[in-house]
């Protein structure tokens, strides 16, 4: 018969084991997500030097103080096979064990390992499919078309939209009018009106042409 005092202890150990199992699954999930980052042909079972470094950066293992990018590279070379260029999940776990005491100084080995696991568990690569536009005063100033001067200013309209070829080249008009003359194209219509000839295409021109057409008897053939 089981001792009643041992039952709560066993239940507590069981819950702890289940929690650790869940944490390890999240750790494996993070490993797989980073392993396929930027490589559609990846099997999700290995990390190369680039994806390992990204994992350490995105998960804040690299803090620039206790752990640097150089430390990450050294550990990667230490845990991988001599001729290999990638690390497996087991080697990845050993790499975290190597970095844990360095990243969390002052903690015991077990506490440091748990702390570094928590940094990675459930995480995924950042900026996936997203291109961020750099925002800085210098960039804003260089891209603000309202501040452009000289020939550069002529390449954009008031809304900041480019004018295309018209803004890059001086297009010479062959109409006989001065460039940008607001009454361009009105001279011919004005002359015809003064001579009694309606403007081309108007209803008066159609009537005028009908009146001018001979409607007398057909000539004998």
KERO-41404 format. One record per atom (N, C-alpha, C): residue number from 0; x, y, z; atom name; residue in one letter. Coordinates in nm, 3 decimals. Layout:
<nodes>
 num       X       Y       Z atomo residuo
 NUM       X       Y       Z    CA       A
...
</nodes>
This chain:
<nodes>
 num       X       Y       Z atomo residuo
   0   0.085  -0.120   0.000     N       X
   0   0.000   0.000   0.000    CA       X
   0   0.089   0.126   0.000     C       X
   1   0.054   0.223  -0.086     N       X
   1   0.135   0.342  -0.098    CA       X
   1   0.117   0.434   0.022     C       X
   2   0.225   0.495   0.062     N       X
   2   0.221   0.592   0.170    CA       X
   2   0.150   0.718   0.121     C       X
   3   0.054   0.769   0.197     N       X
   3  -0.024   0.885   0.156    CA       X
   3   0.064   1.009   0.142     C       X
   4   0.173   1.015   0.218     N       X
   4   0.262   1.131   0.211    CA       X
   4   0.340   1.134   0.080     C       X
   5   0.359   1.018   0.017     N       X
   5   0.437   1.011  -0.106    CA       X
   5   0.355   1.048  -0.229     C       X
   6   0.222   1.037  -0.220     N       X
   6   0.137   1.065  -0.336    CA       X
   6   0.148   1.210  -0.385     C       X
   7   0.142   1.310  -0.297     N       X
   7   0.159   1.449  -0.346    CA       X
   7   0.296   1.472  -0.408     C       X
   8   0.399   1.407  -0.352     N       X
   8   0.534   1.423  -0.405    CA       X
   8   0.542   1.367  -0.546     C       X
   9   0.482   1.250  -0.565     N       X
   9   0.484   1.188  -0.698    CA       X
   9   0.405   1.271  -0.798     C       X
  10   0.292   1.326  -0.751     N       X
  10   0.212   1.412  -0.840    CA       X
  10   0.290   1.537  -0.878     C       X
  11   0.365   1.592  -0.782     N       X
  11   0.446   1.710  -0.811    CA       X
  11   0.556   1.680  -0.910     C       X
  12   0.621   1.564  -0.893     N       X
  12   0.726   1.526  -0.987    CA       X
  12   0.670   1.503  -1.127     C       X
  13   0.549   1.445  -1.132     N       X
  13   0.484   1.419  -1.262    CA       X
  13   0.454   1.551  -1.334     C       X
  14   0.403   1.648  -1.260     N       X
  14   0.373   1.779  -1.321    CA       X
  14   0.500   1.847  -1.368     C       X
  15   0.607   1.832  -1.291     N       X
  15   0.734   1.892  -1.329    CA       X
  15   0.787   1.830  -1.457     C       X
  16   0.775   1.698  -1.466     N       X
  16   0.821   1.627  -1.586    CA       X
  16   0.740   1.671  -1.707     C       X
  17   0.608   1.685  -1.692     N       X
  17   0.522   1.727  -1.803    CA       X
  17   0.556   1.870  -1.846     C       X
  18   0.585   1.956  -1.749     N       X
  18   0.619   2.096  -1.781    CA       X
  18   0.751   2.101  -1.857     C       X
  19   0.848   2.021  -1.811     N       X
  19   0.977   2.017  -1.879    CA       X
  19   0.963   1.963  -2.019     C       X
  20   0.874   1.863  -2.036     N       X
  20   0.851   1.806  -2.169    CA       X
  20   0.791   1.910  -2.263     C       X
  21   0.697   1.990  -2.211     N       X
  21   0.635   2.096  -2.292    CA       X
  21   0.737   2.201  -2.331     C       X
  22   0.825   2.236  -2.236     N       X
  22   0.929   2.335  -2.263    CA       X
  22   1.025   2.285  -2.371     C       X
  23   1.060   2.158  -2.364     N       X
  23   1.153   2.101  -2.462    CA       X
  23   1.089   2.098  -2.601     C       X
  24   0.958   2.077  -2.606     N       X
  24   0.888   2.079  -2.736    CA       X
  24   0.893   2.219  -2.795     C       X
  25   0.878   2.321  -2.711     N       X
  25   0.885   2.459  -2.759    CA       X
  25   1.026   2.494  -2.804     C       X
  26   1.124   2.436  -2.736     N       X
  26   1.263   2.458  -2.774    CA       X
  26   1.290   2.395  -2.911     C       X
  27   1.239   2.274  -2.931     N       X
  27   1.256   2.205  -3.060    CA       X
  27   1.183   2.280  -3.171     C       X
  28   1.065   2.334  -3.140     N       X
  28   0.988   2.409  -3.240    CA       X
  28   1.066   2.534  -3.285     C       X
  29   1.126   2.603  -3.189     N       X
  29   1.206   2.721  -3.222    CA       X
  29   1.325   2.682  -3.307     C       X
  30   1.390   2.572  -3.271     N       X
  30   1.504   2.523  -3.349    CA       X
  30   1.465   2.498  -3.494     C       X
  31   1.352   2.435  -3.515     N       X
  31   1.306   2.402  -3.651    CA       X
  31   1.271   2.528  -3.730     C       X
  32   1.209   2.624  -3.665     N       X
  32   1.171   2.747  -3.735    CA       X
  32   1.294   2.824  -3.782     C       X
  33   1.395   2.829  -3.700     N       X
  33   1.517   2.900  -3.739    CA       X
  33   1.597   2.820  -3.842     C       X
  34   1.587   2.688  -3.836     N       X
  34   1.665   2.605  -3.929    CA       X
  34   1.617   2.619  -4.073     C       X
  35   1.488   2.650  -4.091     N       X
  35   1.435   2.664  -4.228    CA       X
  35   1.433   2.809  -4.273     C       X
  36   1.478   2.900  -4.189     N       X
  36   1.474   3.042  -4.224    CA       X
  36   1.564   3.069  -4.344     C       X
  37   1.506   3.128  -4.448     N       X
  37   1.581   3.166  -4.567    CA       X
  37   1.625   3.051  -4.654     C       X
  38   1.579   2.929  -4.625     N       X
  38   1.618   2.813  -4.705    CA       X
  38   1.498   2.722  -4.722     C       X
  39   1.434   2.729  -4.838     N       X
  39   1.314   2.650  -4.865    CA       X
  39   1.344   2.501  -4.876     C       X
  40   1.472   2.465  -4.897     N       X
  40   1.511   2.325  -4.912    CA       X
  40   1.555   2.261  -4.779     C       X
  41   1.555   2.339  -4.673     N       X
  41   1.601   2.287  -4.544    CA       X
  41   1.503   2.183  -4.490     C       X
  42   1.557   2.082  -4.422     N       X
  42   1.474   1.976  -4.364    CA       X
  42   1.426   2.013  -4.224     C       X
  43   1.478   2.121  -4.169     N       X
  43   1.439   2.161  -4.034    CA       X
  43   1.510   2.083  -3.926     C       X
  44   1.615   2.011  -3.960     N       X
  44   1.687   1.928  -3.863    CA       X
  44   1.826   1.980  -3.830     C       X
  45   1.868   2.088  -3.896     N       X
  45   2.003   2.138  -3.877    CA       X
  45   2.006   2.291  -3.881     C       X
  46   2.104   2.347  -3.813     N       X
  46   2.129   2.492  -3.818    CA       X
  46   2.266   2.514  -3.878     C       X
  47   2.274   2.606  -3.973     N       X
  47   2.406   2.644  -4.023    CA       X
  47   2.457   2.763  -3.942     C       X
  48   2.574   2.809  -3.973     N       X
  48   2.633   2.918  -3.896    CA       X
  48   2.550   3.045  -3.899     C       X
  49   2.488   3.071  -4.012     N       X
  49   2.408   3.194  -4.027    CA       X
  49   2.280   3.188  -3.945     C       X
  50   2.208   3.076  -3.954     N       X
  50   2.081   3.064  -3.881    CA       X
  50   2.105   3.051  -3.731     C       X
  51   2.217   2.989  -3.693     N       X
  51   2.252   2.981  -3.551    CA       X
  51   2.280   3.120  -3.495     C       X
  52   2.353   3.201  -3.569     N       X
  52   2.383   3.337  -3.525    CA       X
  52   2.255   3.420  -3.517     C       X
  53   2.163   3.400  -3.612     N       X
  53   2.037   3.475  -3.611    CA       X
  53   1.953   3.435  -3.490     C       X
  54   1.950   3.307  -3.459     N       X
  54   1.875   3.260  -3.342    CA       X
  54   1.929   3.327  -3.216     C       X
  55   2.060   3.328  -3.202     N       X
  55   2.120   3.388  -3.083    CA       X
  55   2.092   3.538  -3.075     C       X
  56   2.085   3.603  -3.190     N       X
  56   2.058   3.746  -3.192    CA       X
  56   1.911   3.775  -3.165     C       X
  57   1.821   3.706  -3.235     N       X
  57   1.677   3.731  -3.221    CA       X
  57   1.626   3.691  -3.083     C       X
  58   1.687   3.590  -3.023     N       X
  58   1.642   3.542  -2.892    CA       X
  58   1.714   3.611  -2.777     C       X
  59   1.794   3.712  -2.808     N       X
  59   1.864   3.793  -2.707    CA       X
  59   1.968   3.713  -2.628     C       X
  60   2.018   3.603  -2.687     N       X
  60   2.130   3.534  -2.622    CA       X
  60   2.253   3.623  -2.633     C       X
  61   2.270   3.685  -2.750     N       X
  61   2.375   3.785  -2.767    CA       X
  61   2.327   3.915  -2.703     C       X
  62   2.395   3.955  -2.598     N       X
  62   2.358   4.078  -2.529    CA       X
  62   2.462   4.187  -2.544     C       X
  63   2.572   4.155  -2.617     N       X
  63   2.676   4.254  -2.640    CA       X
  63   2.765   4.278  -2.521     C       X
  64   2.739   4.209  -2.411     N       X
  64   2.818   4.229  -2.290    CA       X
  64   2.878   4.096  -2.244     C       X
  65   2.791   4.004  -2.201     N       X
  65   2.839   3.874  -2.157    CA       X
  65   2.862   3.779  -2.274     C       X
  66   2.774   3.789  -2.375     N       X
  66   2.785   3.703  -2.493    CA       X
  66   2.788   3.791  -2.617     C       X
  67   2.888   3.772  -2.698     N       X
  67   2.903   3.849  -2.822    CA       X
  67   2.889   3.756  -2.942     C       X
  68   2.888   3.813  -3.060     N       X
  68   2.879   3.732  -3.182    CA       X
  68   3.002   3.643  -3.197     C       X
  69   3.115   3.688  -3.147     N       X
  69   3.236   3.606  -3.152    CA       X
  69   3.222   3.482  -3.064     C       X
  70   3.163   3.499  -2.946     N       X
  70   3.139   3.385  -2.857    CA       X
  70   3.048   3.282  -2.924     C       X
  71   2.947   3.331  -2.993     N       X
  71   2.852   3.244  -3.062    CA       X
  71   2.923   3.163  -3.171     C       X
  72   3.009   3.228  -3.247     N       X
  72   3.083   3.159  -3.353    CA       X
  72   3.177   3.053  -3.296     C       X
  73   3.242   3.086  -3.185     N       X
  73   3.336   2.992  -3.123    CA       X
  73   3.263   2.867  -3.074     C       X
  74   3.149   2.887  -3.011     N       X
  74   3.072   2.773  -2.960    CA       X
  74   3.020   2.687  -3.074     C       X
  75   2.979   2.751  -3.181     N       X
  75   2.930   2.676  -3.298    CA       X
  75   3.040   2.584  -3.351     C       X
  76   3.160   2.637  -3.364     N       X
  76   3.273   2.557  -3.413    CA       X
  76   3.310   2.447  -3.315     C       X
  77   3.286   2.470  -3.187     N       X
  77   3.323   2.373  -3.084    CA       X
  77   3.230   2.252  -3.082     C       X
  78   3.100   2.274  -3.101     N       X
  78   3.004   2.164  -3.087    CA       X
  78   2.979   2.086  -3.216     C       X
  79   3.008   2.146  -3.331     N       X
  79   2.980   2.076  -3.458    CA       X
  79   3.088   1.973  -3.487     C       X
  80   3.055   1.881  -3.578     N       X
  80   3.153   1.784  -3.624    CA       X
  80   3.265   1.855  -3.700     C       X
  81   3.382   1.796  -3.702     N       X
  81   3.500   1.863  -3.755    CA       X
  81   3.481   1.909  -3.899     C       X
  82   3.424   1.824  -3.984     N       X
  82   3.410   1.858  -4.126    CA       X
  82   3.271   1.912  -4.161     C       X
  83   3.184   1.921  -4.061     N       X
  83   3.046   1.963  -4.087    CA       X
  83   3.035   2.116  -4.089     C       X
  84   2.932   2.164  -4.157     N       X
  84   2.903   2.307  -4.161    CA       X
  84   2.773   2.341  -4.090     C       X
  85   2.712   2.239  -4.030     N       X
  85   2.584   2.257  -3.961    CA       X
  85   2.591   2.186  -3.826     C       X
  86   2.492   2.216  -3.741     N       X
  86   2.480   2.147  -3.613    CA       X
  86   2.341   2.085  -3.603     C       X
  87   2.332   1.970  -3.539     N       X
  87   2.205   1.901  -3.518    CA       X
  87   2.136   1.958  -3.394     C       X
  88   2.018   1.907  -3.364     N       X
  88   1.944   1.954  -3.247    CA       X
  88   2.020   1.920  -3.119     C       X
  89   2.079   1.802  -3.113     N       X
  89   2.157   1.763  -2.994    CA       X
  89   2.277   1.854  -2.976     C       X
  90   2.344   1.887  -3.086     N       X
  90   2.459   1.978  -3.079    CA       X
  90   2.414   2.119  -3.044     C       X
  91   2.296   2.155  -3.089     N       X
  91   2.238   2.285  -3.054    CA       X
  91   2.215   2.295  -2.904     C       X
  92   2.167   2.186  -2.842     N       X
  92   2.145   2.186  -2.698    CA       X
  92   2.278   2.199  -2.623     C       X
  93   2.382   2.135  -2.674     N       X
  93   2.513   2.146  -2.611    CA       X
  93   2.567   2.289  -2.624     C       X
  94   2.537   2.352  -2.737     N       X
  94   2.581   2.490  -2.757    CA       X
  94   2.514   2.584  -2.656     C       X
  95   2.387   2.560  -2.627     N       X
  95   2.318   2.640  -2.526    CA       X
  95   2.377   2.616  -2.388     C       X
  96   2.415   2.494  -2.361     N       X
  96   2.478   2.462  -2.233    CA       X
  96   2.611   2.536  -2.219     C       X
  97   2.682   2.550  -2.329     N       X
  97   2.810   2.622  -2.326    CA       X
  97   2.790   2.771  -2.300     C       X
  98   2.685   2.827  -2.358     N       X
  98   2.663   2.972  -2.347    CA       X
  98   2.589   3.013  -2.221     C       X
  99   2.512   2.921  -2.163     N       X
  99   2.427   2.954  -2.048    CA       X
  99   2.503   3.017  -1.931     C       X
 100   2.612   2.955  -1.881     N       X
 100   2.683   3.015  -1.767    CA       X
 100   2.745   3.151  -1.800     C       X
 101   2.781   3.168  -1.926     N       X
 101   2.841   3.295  -1.968    CA       X
 101   2.735   3.404  -1.980     C       X
 102   2.617   3.366  -2.029     N       X
 102   2.508   3.463  -2.046    CA       X
 102   2.445   3.501  -1.912     C       X
 103   2.430   3.403  -1.822     N       X
 103   2.366   3.428  -1.692    CA       X
 103   2.465   3.401  -1.579     C       X
 104   2.557   3.492  -1.566     N       X
 104   2.657   3.481  -1.460    CA       X
 104   2.591   3.501  -1.325     C       X
 105   2.637   3.425  -1.227     N       X
 105   2.579   3.436  -1.093    CA       X
 105   2.473   3.333  -1.066     C       X
 106   2.423   3.266  -1.170     N       X
 106   2.326   3.160  -1.153    CA       X
 106   2.396   3.024  -1.154     C       X
 107   2.330   2.925  -1.093     N       X
 107   2.385   2.791  -1.098    CA       X
 107   2.377   2.738  -1.241     C       X
 108   2.444   2.628  -1.267     N       X
 108   2.447   2.572  -1.402    CA       X
 108   2.306   2.536  -1.449     C       X
 109   2.227   2.476  -1.358     N       X
 109   2.090   2.437  -1.394    CA       X
 109   2.002   2.560  -1.416     C       X
 110   2.015   2.659  -1.330     N       X
 110   1.934   2.780  -1.343    CA       X
 110   1.969   2.856  -1.470     C       X
 111   2.098   2.863  -1.501     N       X
 111   2.141   2.933  -1.621    CA       X
 111   2.088   2.864  -1.746     C       X
 112   2.088   2.730  -1.744     N       X
 112   2.038   2.655  -1.860    CA       X
 112   1.889   2.677  -1.878     C       X
 113   1.814   2.678  -1.767     N       X
 113   1.671   2.705  -1.777    CA       X
 113   1.645   2.847  -1.829     C       X
 114   1.725   2.941  -1.784     N       X
 114   1.708   3.080  -1.826    CA       X
 114   1.735   3.097  -1.975     C       X
 115   1.838   3.030  -2.026     N       X
 115   1.869   3.045  -2.168    CA       X
 115   1.767   2.970  -2.253     C       X
 116   1.711   2.861  -2.200     N       X
 116   1.605   2.790  -2.271    CA       X
 116   1.482   2.879  -2.285     C       X
 117   1.451   2.954  -2.177     N       X
 117   1.333   3.040  -2.182    CA       X
 117   1.347   3.151  -2.286     C       X
 118   1.472   3.192  -2.312     N       X
 118   1.494   3.293  -2.416    CA       X
 118   1.458   3.241  -2.554     C       X
 119   1.474   3.110  -2.573     N       X
 119   1.457   3.050  -2.706    CA       X
 119   1.318   2.990  -2.726     C       X
 120   1.261   2.935  -2.620     N       X
 120   1.135   2.861  -2.631    CA       X
 120   1.024   2.943  -2.695     C       X
 121   0.964   2.885  -2.800     N       X
 121   0.850   2.948  -2.868    CA       X
 121   0.883   3.064  -2.957     C       X
 122   1.012   3.095  -2.972     N       X
 122   1.050   3.209  -3.055    CA       X
 122   1.060   3.168  -3.201     C       X
 123   1.058   3.267  -3.289     N       X
 123   1.073   3.244  -3.433    CA       X
 123   1.150   3.361  -3.494     C       X
 124   1.203   3.342  -3.614     N       X
 124   1.282   3.450  -3.676    CA       X
 124   1.201   3.577  -3.692     C       X
 125   1.264   3.690  -3.668     N       X
 125   1.198   3.819  -3.686    CA       X
 125   1.216   3.868  -3.829     C       X
 126   1.130   3.965  -3.868     N       X
 126   1.137   4.026  -4.002    CA       X
 126   1.114   3.925  -4.113     C       X
 127   1.032   3.822  -4.089     N       X
 127   1.004   3.723  -4.193    CA       X
 127   0.910   3.785  -4.295     C       X
 128   0.958   3.800  -4.418     N       X
 128   0.875   3.854  -4.524    CA       X
 128   0.847   4.001  -4.513     C       X
 129   0.922   4.069  -4.427     N       X
 129   0.898   4.212  -4.406    CA       X
 129   1.025   4.288  -4.435     C       X
 130   1.008   4.393  -4.514     N       X
 130   1.121   4.481  -4.543    CA       X
 130   1.096   4.614  -4.474     C       X
 131   1.180   4.647  -4.381     N       X
 131   1.164   4.771  -4.307    CA       X
 131   1.237   4.885  -4.376     C       X
 132   1.170   5.000  -4.381     N       X
 132   1.230   5.119  -4.441    CA       X
 132   1.303   5.196  -4.333     C       X
 133   1.428   5.226  -4.360     N       X
 133   1.508   5.299  -4.263    CA       X
 133   1.451   5.439  -4.243     C       X
 134   1.437   5.480  -4.118     N       X
 134   1.386   5.612  -4.085    CA       X
 134   1.493   5.690  -4.011     C       X
 135   1.539   5.795  -4.072     N       X
 135   1.641   5.878  -4.009    CA       X
 135   1.627   6.018  -4.066     C       X
 136   1.667   6.120  -3.989     N       X
 136   1.656   6.259  -4.038    CA       X
 136   1.725   6.280  -4.171     C       X
 137   1.840   6.218  -4.190     N       X
 137   1.914   6.235  -4.315    CA       X
 137   1.836   6.177  -4.432     C       X
 138   1.777   6.057  -4.410     N       X
 138   1.699   5.993  -4.517    CA       X
 138   1.576   6.075  -4.550     C       X
 139   1.508   6.125  -4.446     N       X
 139   1.389   6.208  -4.469    CA       X
 139   1.424   6.333  -4.549     C       X
 140   1.537   6.393  -4.517     N       X
 140   1.576   6.516  -4.587    CA       X
 140   1.608   6.489  -4.733     C       X
 141   1.674   6.378  -4.759     N       X
 141   1.713   6.346  -4.896    CA       X
 141   1.595   6.302  -4.982     C       X
 142   1.488   6.254  -4.920     N       X
 142   1.373   6.206  -4.997    CA       X
 142   1.255   6.303  -4.996     C       X
 143   1.272   6.420  -4.933     N       X
 143   1.167   6.521  -4.930    CA       X
 143   1.178   6.607  -5.055     C       X
 144   1.091   6.582  -5.154     N       X
 144   1.100   6.652  -5.282    CA       X
 144   1.069   6.801  -5.271     C       X
 145   1.001   6.843  -5.163     N       X
 145   0.969   6.985  -5.147    CA       X
 145   1.095   7.067  -5.119     C       X
 146   1.204   7.001  -5.081     N       X
 146   1.329   7.071  -5.052    CA       X
 146   1.425   7.070  -5.171     C       X
 147   1.388   7.005  -5.278     N       X
 147   1.476   6.998  -5.395    CA       X
 147   1.484   7.136  -5.461     C       X
 148   1.597   7.165  -5.524     N       X
 148   1.617   7.291  -5.594    CA       X
 148   1.673   7.264  -5.733     C       X
 149   1.676   7.369  -5.814     N       X
 149   1.735   7.360  -5.948    CA       X
 149   1.663   7.260  -6.037     C       X
 150   1.741   7.189  -6.119     N       X
 150   1.684   7.094  -6.215    CA       X
 150   1.617   6.977  -6.147     C       X
 151   1.662   6.942  -6.026     N       X
 151   1.601   6.830  -5.954    CA       X
 151   1.456   6.861  -5.916     C       X
 152   1.430   6.989  -5.885     N       X
 152   1.295   7.029  -5.846    CA       X
 152   1.198   7.013  -5.961     C       X
 153   1.246   7.034  -6.085     N       X
 153   1.160   7.026  -6.203    CA       X
 153   1.118   6.884  -6.235     C       X
 154   1.179   6.785  -6.171     N       X
 154   1.149   6.645  -6.201    CA       X
 154   1.027   6.593  -6.125     C       X
 155   0.973   6.677  -6.032     N       X
 155   0.860   6.633  -5.951    CA       X
 155   0.751   6.741  -5.952     C       X
 156   0.624   6.695  -5.941     N       X
 156   0.515   6.791  -5.933    CA       X
 156   0.495   6.833  -5.788     C       X
 157   0.389   6.911  -5.762     N       X
 157   0.369   6.965  -5.628    CA       X
 157   0.341   6.856  -5.525     C       X
 158   0.284   6.743  -5.568     N       X
 158   0.253   6.635  -5.474    CA       X
 158   0.373   6.545  -5.446     C       X
 159   0.484   6.569  -5.517     N       X
 159   0.603   6.488  -5.497    CA       X
 159   0.614   6.372  -5.594     C       X
 160   0.521   6.363  -5.687     N       X
 160   0.521   6.255  -5.785    CA       X
 160   0.611   6.292  -5.902     C       X
 161   0.690   6.194  -5.948     N       X
 161   0.780   6.219  -6.059    CA       X
 161   0.706   6.249  -6.189     C       X
 162   0.764   6.337  -6.271     N       X
 162   0.703   6.374  -6.398    CA       X
 162   0.746   6.283  -6.512     C       X
 163   0.835   6.190  -6.485     N       X
 163   0.881   6.101  -6.591    CA       X
 163   0.974   6.171  -6.688     C       X
 164   0.961   6.139  -6.815     N       X
 164   1.049   6.196  -6.918    CA       X
 164   1.039   6.348  -6.924     C       X
 165   0.920   6.398  -6.902     N       X
 165   0.899   6.544  -6.908    CA       X
 165   0.984   6.616  -6.805     C       X
 166   1.008   6.550  -6.689     N       X
 166   1.088   6.613  -6.586    CA       X
 166   1.237   6.596  -6.608     C       X
 167   1.275   6.500  -6.694     N       X
 167   1.418   6.474  -6.717    CA       X
 167   1.471   6.543  -6.842     C       X
 168   1.385   6.559  -6.944     N       X
 168   1.430   6.613  -7.071    CA       X
 168   1.347   6.736  -7.109     C       X
 169   1.407   6.824  -7.184     N       X
 169   1.335   6.941  -7.235    CA       X
 169   1.271   6.903  -7.368     C       X
 170   1.142   6.881  -7.365     N       X
 170   1.069   6.839  -7.485    CA       X
 170   1.030   6.961  -7.567     C       X
 171   1.078   6.969  -7.692     N       X
 171   1.053   7.083  -7.779    CA       X
 171   0.921   7.064  -7.852     C       X
 172   0.832   7.161  -7.839     N       X
 172   0.704   7.155  -7.909    CA       X
 172   0.719   7.213  -8.049     C       X
 173   0.650   7.153  -8.146     N       X
 173   0.657   7.199  -8.287    CA       X
 173   0.524   7.258  -8.332     C       X
 174   0.447   7.309  -8.236     N       X
 174   0.316   7.364  -8.269    CA       X
 174   0.323   7.510  -8.313     C       X
 175   0.439   7.575  -8.289     N       X
 175   0.451   7.716  -8.321    CA       X
 175   0.423   7.805  -8.202     C       X
 176   0.379   7.746  -8.092     N       X
 176   0.350   7.823  -7.972    CA       X
 176   0.468   7.815  -7.875     C       X
 177   0.476   7.916  -7.789     N       X
 177   0.576   7.916  -7.683    CA       X
 177   0.539   7.806  -7.584     C       X
 178   0.642   7.739  -7.529     N       X
 178   0.617   7.631  -7.434    CA       X
 178   0.529   7.679  -7.319     C       X
 179   0.432   7.595  -7.283     N       X
 179   0.341   7.618  -7.171    CA       X
 179   0.246   7.735  -7.195     C       X
 180   0.231   7.780  -7.321     N       X
 180   0.136   7.887  -7.352    CA       X
 180  -0.005   7.836  -7.326     C       X
 181  -0.082   7.908  -7.242     N       X
 181  -0.211   7.856  -7.198    CA       X
 181  -0.316   7.854  -7.309     C       X
 182  -0.302   7.941  -7.413     N       X
 182  -0.400   7.943  -7.522    CA       X
 182  -0.351   7.866  -7.644     C       X
 183  -0.261   7.770  -7.619     N       X
 183  -0.207   7.691  -7.730    CA       X
 183  -0.318   7.619  -7.805     C       X
 184  -0.313   7.626  -7.940     N       X
 184  -0.411   7.555  -8.022    CA       X
 184  -0.535   7.634  -8.055     C       X
 185  -0.543   7.761  -8.014     N       X
 185  -0.665   7.839  -8.037    CA       X
 185  -0.656   7.928  -8.160     C       X
 186  -0.537   7.942  -8.218     N       X
 186  -0.520   8.035  -8.330    CA       X
 186  -0.600   7.993  -8.452     C       X
 187  -0.589   7.867  -8.494     N       X
 187  -0.661   7.819  -8.613    CA       X
 187  -0.811   7.835  -8.598     C       X
 188  -0.862   7.804  -8.481     N       X
 188  -1.007   7.816  -8.459    CA       X
 188  -1.051   7.962  -8.466     C       X
 189  -0.964   8.053  -8.416     N       X
 189  -0.997   8.195  -8.417    CA       X
 189  -1.001   8.250  -8.559     C       X
 190  -0.903   8.212  -8.641     N       X
 190  -0.896   8.261  -8.780    CA       X
 190  -1.015   8.212  -8.859     C       X
 191  -1.051   8.085  -8.845     N       X
 191  -1.165   8.030  -8.919    CA       X
 191  -1.294   8.098  -8.879     C       X
 192  -1.306   8.129  -8.750     N       X
 192  -1.429   8.196  -8.703    CA       X
 192  -1.440   8.335  -8.762     C       X
 193  -1.325   8.408  -8.769     N       X
 193  -1.327   8.542  -8.826    CA       X
 193  -1.359   8.540  -8.975     C       X
 194  -1.321   8.436  -9.047     N       X
 194  -1.347   8.426  -9.190    CA       X
 194  -1.484   8.365  -9.220     C       X
 195  -1.557   8.330  -9.115     N       X
 195  -1.688   8.271  -9.136    CA       X
 195  -1.685   8.121  -9.150     C       X
 196  -1.570   8.060  -9.130     N       X
 196  -1.560   7.915  -9.140    CA       X
 196  -1.563   7.857  -9.000     C       X
 197  -1.661   7.774  -8.972     N       X
 197  -1.674   7.718  -8.837    CA       X
 197  -1.551   7.634  -8.802     C       X
 198  -1.520   7.622  -8.674     N       X
 198  -1.407   7.539  -8.630    CA       X
 198  -1.424   7.393  -8.674     C       X
 199  -1.315   7.325  -8.698     N       X
 199  -1.319   7.186  -8.743    CA       X
 199  -1.388   7.098  -8.641     C       X
 200  -1.480   7.013  -8.693     N       X
 200  -1.549   6.917  -8.608    CA       X
 200  -1.674   6.970  -8.544     C       X
 201  -1.705   7.100  -8.556     N       X
 201  -1.823   7.155  -8.490    CA       X
 201  -1.947   7.126  -8.572     C       X
 202  -2.065   7.142  -8.511     N       X
 202  -2.192   7.118  -8.581    CA       X
 202  -2.211   7.222  -8.692     C       X
 203  -2.158   7.345  -8.671     N       X
 203  -2.170   7.449  -8.774    CA       X
 203  -2.092   7.409  -8.898     C       X
 204  -1.975   7.342  -8.877     N       X
 204  -1.895   7.302  -8.992    CA       X
 204  -1.971   7.199  -9.076     C       X
 205  -2.044   7.108  -9.009     N       X
 205  -2.120   7.007  -9.083    CA       X
 205  -2.229   7.073  -9.165     C       X
 206  -2.302   7.171  -9.104     N       X
 206  -2.408   7.241  -9.177    CA       X
 206  -2.350   7.321  -9.293     C       X
 207  -2.235   7.386  -9.266     N       X
 207  -2.170   7.467  -9.368    CA       X
 207  -2.131   7.381  -9.489     C       X
 208  -2.080   7.264  -9.463     N       X
 208  -2.038   7.176  -9.573    CA       X
 208  -2.158   7.128  -9.652     C       X
 209  -2.270   7.108  -9.585     N       X
 209  -2.391   7.064  -9.655    CA       X
 209  -2.445   7.175  -9.744     C       X
 210  -2.440   7.301  -9.693     N       X
 210  -2.490   7.413  -9.772    CA       X
 210  -2.404   7.434  -9.895     C       X
 211  -2.275   7.415  -9.880     N       X
 211  -2.184   7.438  -9.992    CA       X
 211  -2.188   7.329 -10.096     C       X
 212  -2.260   7.222 -10.071     N       X
 212  -2.266   7.111 -10.166    CA       X
 212  -2.369   7.140 -10.275     C       X
 213  -2.335   7.116 -10.400     N       X
 213  -2.426   7.141 -10.511    CA       X
 213  -2.544   7.046 -10.506     C       X
 214  -2.668   7.106 -10.514     N       X
 214  -2.788   7.022 -10.510    CA       X
 214  -2.869   7.039 -10.640     C       X
 215  -2.805   7.094 -10.747     N       X
 215  -2.871   7.113 -10.875    CA       X
 215  -2.891   6.981 -10.947     C       X
 216  -2.951   6.984 -11.070     N       X
 216  -2.973   6.860 -11.150    CA       X
 216  -2.842   6.796 -11.188     C       X
 217  -2.842   6.665 -11.196     N       X
 217  -2.724   6.592 -11.234    CA       X
 217  -2.688   6.623 -11.377     C       X
 218  -2.562   6.640 -11.404     N       X
 218  -2.521   6.666 -11.543    CA       X
 218  -2.543   6.543 -11.629     C       X
 219  -2.578   6.569 -11.758     N       X
 219  -2.601   6.457 -11.850    CA       X
 219  -2.469   6.392 -11.884     C       X
 220  -2.473   6.257 -11.884     N       X
 220  -2.353   6.182 -11.919    CA       X
 220  -2.342   6.166 -12.070     C       X
</nodes>
